[in-house]
Amino acid sequence: MLSRQFVRENPDAVRAALETKGVDVDLDRILEIDEEWRSLKSEGDDLRHERNEVSSKIGQLKGEGKEEEAQEAIERSSELKEELQAIESRADELEAELETALLTLPQLPDDSVPVGEDESENVERRREGFDDLRDLPDEVIPHYDLGEALEILDFDRGAKVSGGGFYFAKGDGARLEHALIQFMLDVHREQEYVEVFPPLPVNSASMRGTGQFPKFTEDAYRLEGSNDEPYDDDDLWLLPTAEVPVTNLHREEILLDDDLPLKYQAYSPNFRQEAGEHGTETRGIVRVHQFNKVELVNFVRPDESDERFEGLLAEAESVLDRLGLPYRILEMCTGDLGFTQAKKYDIEVWAPGDDMEDGPDEGGRWLEVSSVSNFRDFQARRAGIQYRPEQHESAEYVHTLNGSGVAVPRVVVAILEYYQNDDGTVTVPEALRPYMGGQELIEGHAAVGESAVGDGPNN
């Protein structure tokens, strides 16, 4: 969140952020609340000072035998007490209202972020892996058709068990997901990440700390009650990303300078209610309600966050580099930056199975597999995460960063389509073979049950 002092002293910068990020907040009302709160605090200080002076005179007046004057002082002290209580009560109400209102203000974009209205104005910074593309079939089969033909992805049974937006990975499909998860964890362990395995339910305070709440409650799965009902800090939600529990690992703590930088990685299943988009977004595993992901979270000193941001991007990229998958780096414009980010890069892998209008010249489409974000002190203020540069110095807020390292289902999509062969089999990327017992080829499995029609790859 933005500090009240910053908002008070920089209203034009905050208005610009509201406009560029497309957030509708009544900033004038926030400034009015702050002004009234400060006025009441000043008035309260004056009354408190007067009451202290009056109270100190009461004993003196009694000692001098001035009973009438002492009684007047006692009555005035009682009046001041009542006035002060009324002012403090109103000030507390305004402060609570102000704190809630400040949570609705977005992070300010970094000065280097390109200005734009929406995702169409994001800036492509570079492409990797396109200089030496492997030979692909004349017609690449989309992952959802290939996965069903190979009997490694089962959408109908996923919908039967849990509803639309869920799927079964079976046989080599499940093996591929497990291999990717362990491979990513090992890659980031080499990069000196400490592994944590977080709880899957998170409370509302945690969701608010990272910026998911109060703005994005509609996308979250609540464990009890209805999303239309009020919620409090004791409510539990299924995590939408491991960013939430891992960032809140140090909520309301003061770290030491020697602790920083902290680099955590966490595998988790993630749960989101997003409905998806039309067309191919509703098919396959590109946009589902439950998906696996390895998340990278960094806590750093403020003067190191820009350099660490670029380092975090390179660490996430290394997964796709080792898998030999072509990808590109996009820098988000102001209109597509997101509520909490000061700066963000997206890593988009190339999947050649669907020929989309916004795909590369080679056909296919781009799939976002990682968003690498610098939040500056925005999340740290919301979650109360500080560090003390020196033992004798005041605590300061850390800077937090995160990035996916990376989202598993979309990497599976890219592998099934990019490593597809003419005969409908899939070559296992060399980097994954040690995690799949040396297996070099995904050839599929026989269908099960009376519904099997005998045309699978092994039937």
N, C-alpha and C positions, 0 to 999 in steps of 0.2 A: 504494500500500500504506500501511498504518498504521505509524507508527514504533514500535519496540519500547518506547521510553519512554512513548509515549501509551498503548499497550496495558497496560503495567505499572502506570501511574498511574490508568487509567480502565477497569478491567475491567468495571464495571457498564454503562457506556455501550457497550462492545463487545458484551457479552451482549445488550443490547437491540437492537443492530443485527443480530446474528445471528438473533434471534427475529423481528424485523419483516421482514427480508429472506428469511427461510426458508432460511438457510444452516446446514448441520450441520457444525460444527467443534468439536473438543475444545479449548476455550479453556483449561481447567485444565491440560491437558498442555503447552500453549504457555507458560503462566506458570511451570510447573515447570521447563521447559527453560531459560527465561530466568533463573530463580532459581539453578539449578545453574551455569549459565554465568557469572553474576556472582560466585558464590561461588568458582569456580575461578580467575577472573581476579584476584580479591582475593588468593587463596592464592598464585597465581603471582607477583603483585607482591611479596608478603612474601618468598617464596623468592629472587626475583631480588635483592631488597635485601640479604638475608643473604649470598647468594653474592658479591655485589660487596664486602661488608665482609670476608668471609673471604679473597677473592682479594687484596684490598689489603694484608692482613696477611702474606701469604706472603713477599713480598720483605723486609719489615721483620724478620720472624722469622729469615730466612736471614742477613740482615745482622748480626743480633745473635748469630749462632752457635747459635741454638736449632733445630737440625736436626730433632729429634724432634717439636717442636711444629709446625714448618713442614710436616713430612710429614703430620701429623694434619690440618692445614688443607687440604693438597692433596687428601687423601682425602675430607674433608668437602665440598670444592668439587666433586669428581666426583660425590658422592652428590646434592648439590643440583642439579647439572646434569641428572642422570638423572630426578630427581623433577620438575624443571621441564619437561623434555621430555615426560614422561608427562602432566602437567597441561595443557600447551599443546596436545598432540595431542588430548586429550579435549575441551578448550575449542573447538578448531577444528571438531571433529565436531558439537558442540552448536550452534555458531554457524551452520554450514551447515544443520543441521536446523531451527533457529529461523528462518532466512531463508526456507527453503522453506515452513514453516508459516505465516509471516506473509503469504505470497502468497495463502493461502486465506481470509484475513479480508476481508470486504467493506467498502466505504466506508460511513461513518456517514451516515444521512440528515440533511439540514439540518433544523433545528428547525421550519422553516415548512412542511415536507412533511406533507400530510394522512396520518393513520394509517389503514391499511386492510390487508386480508388479500390481496386480489388485484385484477385489473383491473376487476372490477365496482364497486370502491370508488374508482376514479379520479374526479377532480373536473373537470367541464366548466367552463371559465372563461368562454368566450364563443364566439359564432358570427359568421362574417363572410360576406357575400355572399348572404344569404337574403332580404333586403328587396326585391330586384329580380331574381327568377329569370326566366330566359328561358322562353318557351313550349316545352314538350316534347311529343313524340308521346304519344298516349293510352297506348301500350304501348312503353316504351323497350326496344330490343333489347340484351341483354347484350353486352359488348364481344367476348367470344369467338365468339359467333354472327355478329355484325356484321363482325368482322375477317375471318372466313373468307368471308362472303358478298361482301365487297369485295375479297377476294384480297390483303389487306395484312398478314394474320397467318396463318402456316402452322404449325400444331402437329404435324400428322402427319409432315411432312418434318423438322421439328426433332427429333422423337422418333426418326425413322429414322436421322438423322445422328449424334445425340449421346445419345439416351435421353430418358426422361420428364423433364419439368421444363425443357426447352429448346425454343426456338421460333425461327422465321425471321420477321423483319419484312421485308416486300417492298414495292417501289414506294413509294407514298405513306406506307406504314407505316414504312419505314426512313427516308424523308425526314422524317417527323414526329419520330422519335427524334433524328435529327441536329439538326434545328431546335431542339428543346427543349434539348439539351445546349449548343449555342452561345448560345442565348438566356439560359440560366441563367448561363453564364460571363460574358456581357456585363453582366448585371444585377449580379452580385457584383463585377465589376471596377469598376463605378460606385461600389460601396460600399468601395472601396480595398482589395480583396483582391488579393494577389499570387498569380498562377497558377503551379502546379507540375504537372508531369506525372510521376507517380511510377512506379517499377518495379512490375510486377504480382506477382512472387514476393517474399515477405518471409520473413525467417528467424525461428526460434523466439524469439530474444531480443526481436525487435520485437513479436511477438504477446504475449509476456509483459509487455512494457513498457506496452502499452495495456490489459492486463487480459483479453485473450482467452484466454490460457493462464495457469495450467494447467487452468482450469475448463471451457473450451468447445472442446476439441480435436475432439469428435465432429462439429462442424458445419463443420470446415475441410477443404479439399482439399489433401492432401499430395502433393507432386510425386514423391516416391520412397518406396517402402516401404509399410507398412501402418499405419493409424491405431491398430492394436492394439499396435504395437511401441513401445519407448521412443524418445524423440526428444531431440535435443540442439540447441545453438544454431546448428549449421551446416545443419540441415534447412531446406528451403524449402517454403513453402505459398503457394497462390494467395490473394491478399488477399480477405478477406471484406468489407472496407470500406476506402476510402482514408484513413480515420482512422488506420489502423495505420502505413503508411509515412510519412505527413505528420507525425504526432506524433513518430515516431522520427527525423525529420529532424534534430532537435537532441538526440538521445539522448547522454548522457554529455558534455554541453557546459555551459559557463557563459556565459550571455548577459549583455549589458550593460544597464543601466537604460535607456539611450537606445534600445535595440533594441525595447523593449516599448511598446505591444502589437504583437504580430505576428499578422497575419491572412492565412492561406493558403487558397486554394481549389484543389481538384483534381478533375478528371473522371477516372473509371476505370470499367471493367467490374468487377463484383464477383462472387464465387463462394461459394456456401454450399450445404451438403448437406442443409439442413433439409427434412424430408419433406413439410411442409405440413399442412393440416388437411383434415377431411372436407368433403363437399359442394362448394360452388362454389369453395373455396380450391384445389381440385385442378384446376380448369378455368381456362383463360386464362393471363394474365400477372400475376396478383396475387401469386403466390408461386412463383418460379422459381429455378433453380439459378445462373443467370447473369443479371445485370441491370446497367444503366447507372445511374450516380449522380454528382452533383456534391456534393462534401463540403466543409464549411467547418470549419477548425481554427484556434483562437485560443490564443495564449500571452500571459498577462497578469500584472501585479502582483497579489499576493493581495488588496489592498484595493480592486481594481477589478473583481474577477470577478463580483460580484453584478450590478453595473450592466451589464457586458458581456454577461452571460447574457440579460438582457432585450433588449439591442440585437441579439444574435445571433438571438433569436426573431423580431424584427421583420424582420431581413434575410432570413431564410428565408421568412417569410410573404409578402414582397413579390413572390416569384415567382408565387404563386397569385393575389395581388391583381391583378397585371398581366395574368394569363391570364383573369381574370374567373371563376374557379372558386370555388364556395362551399366553405367549410371550417369546422372548429372547432378550438379549442385545449383540450387535456386536460392537467391536471397529474397526474403519476403519484403514487399513494399509496405508502406505504412497502413494501407487499407486492409492488408491480409496478415498483419503481424500477430494479432492475438491480444487478448486482454492483459496478460501478465508480462509479455516479453518486451525488452528494450531492443533486442536484435535477434533475428532467427534465420537459420539456413534450413532448407529442406533437402534431404537426399532422396532422389527418385531413381529407382531401378527401372531398367527397360524390360518390358515383357512383350515379346513379339506376337503373341497369340491373337490379340484383338486389334484390328486395324482401326484406330480411333482418329477422329479429325485432328486432335491436338497432339498426336503422336509424332515421333521423329521421322526424318526422311526415310528411314529404313522400314517404316510401318510400325505396327504395334502401338503400345501406349506406355506412359510413365506411371509408376506406382510409388507413392510416398512410403518410404520404409523408415525414415527417421526425421525428426525435427530437433535440431540442435539450437538451444535457446540460452540467452544470457538474460537473467532477470534483475541484474544489479542487486540492490537491497530490497526490492519490492516484496518478495516472499519472506525474506528475513524479518522485515518489519511486521508483517502479518502474523508470523509464527514466533516472533521474539527470539531470534537466533543471533547472538552476539559473540564477539571475541574481545579479548583484552590484549592490546598490542604489548603493553608492559604491565607488570603487577601493580604499579603505582598509578597507571593511567585509567581514564574512563573507558568503559566498554563501548565498542562500536558495532554496527551491524555488519555481518559478513555479506558477501555476494554469493548467490547460488546460481548454478547452471545445470542444465540436464540435456540429455539426448538419448534417443533409443539406439541400442547397439546390437541388433535392430529388431523390427517387428517381424515375427517368424512367418505367418501365413503368406504375406506378400513376397517374401523371399522364396517360399515354396512355389508360388505362382511363377516367379521368374525362372526358377530352376526347371520346372516342368516344361516351360515353353522354350527357354533359351537352350537348354541341354537336350531337347527333344531330337530323336533320330527319325529317319525315313520310315522305319518299320513300326513306329509308335512307342518304342522303348525310350527310356531316359537315361543318359549317362550321368553317373554320380560325380559331382565335382571332386577333383582330386583331393582337395583339402578336407572333404567330409569322409573319405573312404576309411580312414582309421577309426572313425566313430561309428561306422556301419560294418565293422568286422571285415574290412577289405572289399566289400561289395562294390562293383564297378558299374552295374547296370540295374535299373529298375524295369523289370519285365512284366510285372503285374501278377494278379492272383486269380484263381478260379472263383466264379460267382457262387453264392451260397443260397440254397432254398429253391422252392418251386418256381420262383420268379426268374431264376437264371435261364437265359435263352440260348446259352451255348455259343455266343459269339465273342466272349472275352478272349484276351490274348493267350490264356493257357487252357482254354476249353477245347 
